[in-house]
Amino acid sequence: MKSTLIKTSHWLLKGISLCVLAMSVADAGIASPVVQAEPLVIAQSRNYCLQHESLFVVAETRDYWVNICGGDNPGHYVGVNKRNGDSIRVRLYDYDRQGNYFEAINGDVSYLLIRGTTKGDFLTVTQGSRELLRQPILRWQ
């Protein structure tokens, strides 16, 4: 009777037949392999914005996590060093409404987060006319 039930379940409910089979085999006292479903992994964003702020952009380079934070509009650049956790929070100087360009200025140091250029997506840090850092964006959300 159980084998008929298993076979019928297999043909009618193919998606759940494995579950029915496992229960039926266990009910019969026969050892069965345990089938475990992999958990659904949803990418988690690193959010370094203040609690009351909105998170507009999460970007990642080889060495940094970058957030663009604000209220109704983007207002701050937050950069966090992956190796040592050092961070900087700087008010945005300029950005485009499409979300492809953000510039923050701290004294003579500029932080540029740019996407959609012919050469790719980059985080660039300059001091005056000297480029201190340029890293491709690995992930942009």
Number of C-alpha atoms within 10 A of each C-alpha: 5 12 11 9 13 21 15 13 18 17 10 11 13 12 10 11 18 15 14 16 19 18 13 17 16 13 11 10 8 10 10 12 9 7 9 6 6 6 6 6 6 6 6 6 15 14 18 20 18 10 8 9 17 17 21 19 19 18 21 23 19 12 11 20 22 25 26 29 26 19 12 9 14 22 20 24 26 22 21 19 15 14 8 8 11 10 14 13 18 17 17 22 15 14 18 10 10 6 14 14 17 23 20 23 18 14 8 9 16 21 22 21 27 19 18 10 10 6 8 10 21 22 20 17 20 16 15 11 9 9 12 12 12 14 16 17 20 11 12 14 9
